[in-house]
Amino acid sequence: MSHDDSTLGSSAARPGRWDFDALRAGATICLILAIPFSVLGLVVDGVNLLAYFGAVAGFIIGSGSAAWAQQRGTPLTHGLVTAIGTYVVAQAVFVVVRLITDRDVNWFGIVFTLSLVSFAGLVGGYLGSRLQAKGFVPSSRRSTQESG
């Protein structure tokens, strides 16, 4: 088997800076946890603060998952990229919807929230790195470690 053939099997064997499987999984968790809180804050009056912190918690959990699952040795970077990338994509959709429905866009609020989401990505990245340092391994890697 050539070197190229052996790298096709798992993301751990692929060279490169990014573990795209971990980024995808973390972004999915961010979206599943953070977007409902964001929509809740837009739709229901009086729950803005709860929705805001719920969304930030979703970004911490999602970025922490990406940091924990990554196999490149860069948990903080994976946490940051997951949180910021997911936020930017979701915000782009929200901005387009607001512009189409002729509603105001609070650009300052978007940038301010981006700074909090970045911090959430760092916190998630740190938590993910601590899980790795303590020896906790995602279940998808447990089976390959036990058989290898």
C-alpha positions in Angstrom: 0.0 0.0 0.0 1.4 3.4 -0.9 1.6 6.4 1.4 -1.3 8.0 -0.4 -3.5 4.9 0.1 -2.8 4.8 3.8 -3.9 8.4 4.3 -7.3 7.8 2.9 -8.7 5.9 5.8 -9.0 8.3 8.7 -8.6 12.0 9.4 -5.9 11.3 12.0 -3.6 10.0 9.2 -4.2 12.9 6.9 -1.6 15.7 7.0 -2.6 19.3 7.3 -3.5 21.9 9.8 -7.3 21.3 10.0 -9.3 18.3 11.2 -12.3 19.0 9.1 -14.3 16.2 10.7 -13.9 17.8 14.1 -14.7 21.3 12.7 -17.8 19.9 11.0 -19.0 18.1 14.2 -18.3 21.2 16.4 -20.1 23.5 14.0 -23.1 21.2 13.9 -23.3 21.2 17.6 -23.0 25.0 17.7 -25.8 25.4 15.2 -28.1 22.9 17.0 -27.6 24.5 20.4 -27.0 28.2 19.6 -29.4 28.9 16.7 -32.6 28.0 18.6 -31.6 30.4 21.4 -30.9 33.1 18.8 -34.3 32.7 17.2 -36.0 32.6 20.6 -34.4 36.0 21.4 -35.7 37.4 18.1 -39.2 36.0 18.4 -40.1 36.2 22.1 -39.9 39.5 24.0 -38.4 39.5 27.5 -36.0 36.6 27.0 -33.2 38.3 25.2 -30.6 37.9 28.0 -31.5 34.2 28.5 -31.4 33.6 24.8 -28.1 35.5 24.5 -26.3 33.4 27.2 -27.9 30.2 25.9 -26.5 30.9 22.5 -23.0 31.7 23.9 -23.2 28.4 25.9 -24.0 26.6 22.7 -20.9 28.1 21.1 -18.8 27.0 24.1 -20.1 23.4 23.9 -19.7 23.2 20.1 -16.2 24.7 19.9 -15.2 22.5 22.9 -16.4 19.5 21.0 -14.3 20.4 18.0 -11.3 21.1 20.1 -11.7 17.8 21.9 -12.2 15.7 18.8 -9.5 17.3 16.7 -6.3 15.2 16.1 -3.9 17.9 15.0 -2.7 19.1 18.4 -4.3 22.6 18.0 -7.4 22.6 20.2 -7.6 26.3 20.8 -7.4 27.0 17.0 -10.0 24.5 16.3 -12.3 25.9 19.0 -11.8 29.5 17.7 -12.4 28.6 14.0 -15.5 26.5 14.9 -17.1 29.3 17.0 -16.2 32.2 14.7 -16.9 30.3 11.4 -20.3 29.1 12.6 -21.3 32.5 14.0 -20.3 34.3 10.7 -22.3 31.9 8.6 -25.4 32.0 10.8 -25.2 35.8 11.1 -24.9 36.1 7.4 -28.2 34.3 7.0 -29.8 36.4 9.7 -28.6 39.6 8.1 -29.9 38.6 4.7 -33.3 37.7 6.2 -33.4 41.1 8.0 -32.4 43.0 4.8 -35.0 41.1 2.7 -37.7 41.8 5.3 -36.7 45.5 5.4 -35.6 45.4 9.0 -32.7 47.2 10.6 -29.4 45.4 11.1 -27.5 46.2 14.2 -23.9 46.0 12.9 -22.4 47.1 16.2 -24.3 44.3 18.0 -23.0 41.7 15.4 -19.4 42.8 15.9 -19.8 42.9 19.7 -21.3 39.5 19.8 -18.5 38.2 17.5 -16.1 39.2 20.3 -18.1 37.2 22.8 -18.3 34.2 20.5 -14.6 34.4 20.0 -14.1 34.3 23.7 -16.6 31.3 23.8 -14.4 29.6 21.2 -11.3 30.1 23.3 -13.1 28.8 26.4 -14.4 25.8 24.4 -10.9 25.2 23.0 -9.4 25.2 26.5 -12.0 22.8 27.8 -11.5 20.5 24.9 -7.7 20.6 25.4 -8.2 19.8 29.1 -10.4 16.7 28.2 -7.7 15.5 25.8 -5.0 16.1 28.5 -7.0 14.1 31.0 -7.1 11.2 28.6 -10.8 11.4 27.6 -11.2 10.3 24.0 -14.2 10.5 21.7 -16.0 7.2 21.3 -15.2 7.2 17.6 -11.5 7.0 18.4 -11.9 4.5 21.3 -12.6 1.6 19.0 -9.6 2.4 16.8 -7.3 2.7 19.8 -8.5 -0.6 21.3 -8.0 -2.5 18.0 -4.7 -0.8 17.1 
